[in-house]
Amino acid sequence: MKKLVVVLVAVLVLAVAAPALAATLTPEQSQELVKLHQQMLELKKQIIDKYVEYGRLTPEQGQQIKARIEARQQFLQNNPDWFSQCPGFGPGFGGGHGPRGMMGGWQWNNSTPPTSR
């Protein structure tokens, strides 16, 4: 019985540690992600410039948005390993328990009874 408990504990420890080891990024991978994010943020700045040019945003709004993008770029330069700490998308809407309410939210906004088939 003790051997079984020891084996189960060892398997549990390895099962918990393995994803953490697999999730760590190499410096090259981290640098590649930083470069891709920099490209993405530069494209966002170009999009903001076009919105200002087409009159969808005021120049002040465009400058404010671009200032936030530049702050994000500075943060990524100072914290290149930030991506390795990303928790992912999480359980999502409803805490992983499906759509809202009982019956999966069916007829949540409809008072008519369901029709039989």
Secondary structure by P-SEA (a helix, b strand, c coil): caaaaaaaaaaaaaaaaaaaaaacccaaaaaaaaaaaaaaaaaaaaaaaaaaaaccccaaaaaaaaaaaaaaaaaaaaccccccccccccccccccccccccccccccccccccccc
